[in-house]
């Protein structure tokens, strides 16, 4: 017997709730200055229940050759990587108009 999604009522193999949530998500990518004038790129707005944040952090860290972490629904990357992060999120399926770069 097929498992039915509680949100849309369709079987799980036809469910598109995850893709629809990606399009509706508002993501903010901004630059912060931490202690000792260190710059960090902060990504907020990703829902840890829908998106696998730890996989995203791992891929970004290896692609950008920098350190980083995921805490409390935020992603912190060492250095200024705002434009590259935006392009990466667009490739991952997030809507470009919903990503705000500060």
Secondary structure, 3 states (H helix, E strand, C coil): CCCECCCCCCECCCCCHHHHHHHHCCEEEEEEECHHHCEEEEEECCCCCCCCHHHHHHHHHHHHCCCEEEECCEEEEECCCHHHHHHHHHHCCCCHHHEEEC
